[in-house]
Structures are given as C-alpha cells and as structure tokens.
Amino acid sequence: MEFFSGDLEAQMDNNFPRLSNFEYAYDEEELMWAAIQRLPSQKRRNFALLNRAPASQTAAGREITEAVDVRKLDRATRELVVKQALATSEQDNYKLLAAIKDRLDRVGLGVPKVEVRYQDVTIGADVQIGSRALPTLINCVRDTLESMLRGIRVFRPKRHKLTILNNISGVIKPGRMTLLLGPPGSGKTTLLKALAGKLETDTSLKKSGIITYNGQRLDSFCVQRTSAYISQTDNHIAELTVRETLDYAARFQGADQSLGEYMKDLTYLEKERKIHPNRHIDAFMKASSVSSGKHTVCTDYILKVLGLDICSDTLVGNEMLRGVSGGQRKRVTTSFPLSFAFSLSVFSMSKGLLLLPCL
C-alpha cells in the first residue's frame, strides 16, 4: 500500500510538474508587462517594472517585481533605478550606454550624433599696446572718452590689429575626444568659445569663417542646446548642496525634453514589433524622459557616474564658505551640461590641457 501510494505521487509529479519560484516570478512579470502594454501610449510611457527587496523577513532573498509610476519616484526609488540600470558591481556606465544604444538599434532608431566643422576661422581684435594698454586710472578714463567720441564718429583712436586665430580649419568627429594643445596666448580658449557659440554677441572681436553643427550654421538653431563650454572658473551658489545644484540645472535646462521624443517613438515601435526590453534599462529611460517635479533621475545618474553621490548633501561652498573639495567642485561644473543633453558637444578647459569630447 505504501509502495502504491509513493508510486502514484511520483507519477502525478511527472504528469503535473510544480512551477519553481523563478517560473512564478517570470510569469508574474510577463503579466504585469502585458498590462502595461495594453495602456494608452501616453500612460504606457509613465509606467515601468522595478525589482525591490521584500519588506518581510519570510521572503528574504527573493526580489519582488512591481509596476511603478516613474513620475512619482522618491529619492530611494530613483537611486534604485540608477543602480539597477548600471547593472554591474562596478556600476559600469559604458555598459549602460551600450545597452541604451542596442535598444535603439533594435527598432531602427539611431543614436543622435553631432559633427562640428570649422573652416577658415579667423578671429582678431583692435588693441592698444605699450603703456597705453596698462589698466591704470588715466587709461580707463581715456578709454571711456574715446569710446564716447568713437560712438558719435568724432574721433578714431589709433589701435593695432591683433590676430588671435588665423585661417583655422578642422573637424570634430562624434564619439571622439580631441586634445587641443598649445602655448599660452595661442588662442586655445578663443577657439573653444568660438566653437561653442560664445563669441556670437561679442562686438569687440572681428570674426570670419564658417562653423557648422551637422551642416547647420550657428545662427540657424539654438547652439546652447547642443554645445557647452566649461571654463576654468567654478561659479556656483555656495549655499546650495551638490544635489540641489544639479536639480536646479536639470530643471532650468529641461532635462526630460532631450529623451522624451525618443521614448515616444521607441515605445511605439517596440509594441508594434513585440520587443520586450530589459526592464532595468526601460525603467531608467522612462524615468529620465518624464518631468517628475523638483527631482529627476538624471541628477542621481550624474551624481553616481561622476562620483559625487558621496557628497550629494554637502554644500558646494566657495572661498568664504566651507564645502566640497576643489576637484569635486570642478566635477559639479562639468556635470551641468551632462545633466540635460542626450547628444552634446562639450568644450572643456582645464589647467594644462583642453578636451573637446563630442558625444
């Protein structure tokens, strides 16, 4: 009797195998994803799947998958989204960017690229030399009077022509980092400012030549949305923390707008082709593409990538107020353009070298 009972139980187990915990979790995730896919397009972009540690001790070791509204994430959830998106113990940013590129490639969407070309760029100015160029009180008064007389065309002072850049041409390819070297006074800063569109309103300089971004001249679009110039001077509001500074920069520059249009097309094409994306990458991209009030996932991402998460609640500070270190403050300055742009040309100037990464 015992033999028959045991044999019957074994036969039933073979005919009706029990699902493992992994299979249960996988089926539950598939059901939640299918429910998200049935939502209207506008709502579908606002929900994503996220893994959380269980609240009870009885379920320790197992993660719970839940659907979250990416517009209503608290700080802990935003940090969890970034951590899961980076995906490795080293929190590798390259693997995250490669995963985003692979997701776009699968539906035929290309990663936006910016190619900067400059041809026959010449920049000069009329300057004074010798003792007349010294910043003394007498010279300051004379400069003011000469400026007034020159404005009414009564007097034309003698000045010498200084050529800062002479017939410069070149190309900055996307996805590369260009190193610009030169002795002091050779025009490195002037070239970077010209490429970033910082000299367009400077009437004291005489400019000629052509600068284009993907074939478009600087006066045909808002170049500030496509390029950024990072100077040696770190100008910040000292009383703000690092996190508050980046949140302000992201909100002021519209961090969610750069990725929003891509997510609209991406979610539509993935549903049409029945493509199931990685849920961690999907949650990160959706959270980065929507407006979520004062705080954004972009801020937590930049803090993590630049190693500023350890001092995120520390004041930025300045010479009069104690705050973060000089190196951390420089990284805060560098993070400003990175906090809002999906595709960007960054012209950065540091002591000893000049970097022109084109993303």
Buried (B, 14 or more C-beta within 10 A) or exposed (E): EEEEEEEEEEEEEEEEEEEEEEEEBEEEBEEBBEEBBEEEEEEBBBBBBBBBEEEEEEEEEEEBBEBBBBBEBEEEBBBBBBBBBBBEEEBEBEBBEEBBEEBBEBBEBEBBEBBBBBEEBBBBBEEBEEEBEEEEEEBEEBBEEBEEEEEEEEEEBEBEEEEBBEEBEBEBEBEEEBEBEEEEEEBBBBBBBBBBBBBEEEEEBBBEBEBBBBEEEBEEEEBEBBBBBBBEEBEBEBEBBBBBBBBBBBBEBEBBBBBBEBBBEBBBBBBEEEEEBBBBBBBBBBBBBBEBEEBBBBBBBBBBBBEBBEBBEBBBBBEEEEBBEEEBBBBBBBBBBBBBBBBBBBBBBEEEEBBBBBB
